[in-house]
Structure formats: C-alpha cells, structure tokens
C-alpha cells in the first residue's frame, strides 16, 4: 500500500506519540484538523491506525503487508467466481472448440448425465489433439480431457488466496468451483457451480490496488 508523504508523517507521529488526538497531530504538522481528516480516514480504514473516542489515534500494531494479507484472506471464491462453461462428456472435440470460441473461455468443464463433474479441457488439450489427424467431429471430448480424480478443485467457501496458490502450484489456468452432490441413484461427486480463472484473480488484484 502506497502512502502519501503526509500519511507517512502521521503514521510516524502516531507510532512515536500515540495515543494522540487529531488536533495534536494537526498541530505537530502545522496543518488544520480538517486538512488531515481524509488522511486519517484512509489510515484507519486501511487498518494501520485505530481511533477511539476521547483517547485518539494509536497504531494498530499491523504492518502494511499484514493489512493486505488480512484483506486477501477475507475474500472468498464465491465473490469473484465466473459462470462455469460446461460440455457433456459425450460431445465431440469439434463442439468443444466451437464452445471455447463462442463463450470466450480457455477452460471447459466436462460433466456427465446428472451434472457430475467428470473432467477439464484446456486450450492445449484441444490443440494437441488437432495435431493427430483425427476426425474431430467424431472424437469424444472425454478422450482428451484431464479427468477425476486428478482435477484440482475449489469451493465457494475457500479463500481466493488459497485457490490462487492451487493455480500456481498445479500450473493450471482455472479451477472448477464445486459443491458435493449425491444423485438420486446414490452416485456421489461434485456439481460445478462456478469457474475461477487467472482473470478473476487479476481482476481482484486490480480492484484491491484501486483501494476498494
Ligand atoms: P493450457 O492447456 O491452455 O496451458 P492449463 O495450463 O489450464 O491450460 O492446462 C494444462 C493441463 O492441465 C491440461 O492438460 C488441462 O487438462 C489440465 N488442467 C487444467 N485445469 C485443471 C484443473 N483444474 N485440474 C487438473 N488439471 C487441469
């Protein structure tokens, strides 16, 4: 988090003299209390300073990175996920390529009858199969997908930070956001309720940088 020169000075004063009132900080900086108000608001909202009536401002004891880390750990996958784009396991590679273009996504989730997640198809899975000289209109997509139980998954309740760690450590572009599902015939698995891609995480990163 980038602080202005004046905000840095306020932090230093509060660190050295806190708890200290807004008036006193203003005096020390030879400014008016009104001028300082937006800076004090930013410092308290960001969690670096705390304010108590009749006591004044004091340092929260958290470093800037600690504040950012806390924020990141409070954002859940549910609030940043996108709509999942799914294809049936019986559809063909050709249809998967068309769906990828129409939906403008890089990862498709493959589901079986009943909606249980079966696999993931990425751009390179499809590119690779086009090199083999197959008839793409007759080749089922489940031949090229990465399948359960080898899929890396996330849930709506997981923190975006943990999900992002999975994306990095498994070197994939997107994770299916899933919920456990038991079908009427007692088949157990996961239904896909969303898609978490690198784009979702980049968007969150941009929003955090803008100070939302
Ligand atoms: P690309 O193929 O465009 O580089 P990825 O890096 O996401 O895209 O995919 C690399 C490989 O990992 C592909 O074979 C793909 O099927 C597989 N894959 C993609 N997403 C997942 C996931 N969430 N879990 C397991 N494997 C995945």
Boltz pocket constraint, residues with backbone or C-beta under 6 A from the ligand:
constraints:
  - pocket:
      binder: B
      contacts: [[A, 106], [A, 107], [A, 120], [A, 121], [A, 122], [A, 123], [A, 124], [A, 125], [A, 144], [A, 145], [A, 146], [A, 150], [A, 151], [A, 152], [A, 153], [A, 170], [A, 171], [A, 172], [A, 173], [A, 174], [A, 175], [A, 176]]
      max_distance: 6.0
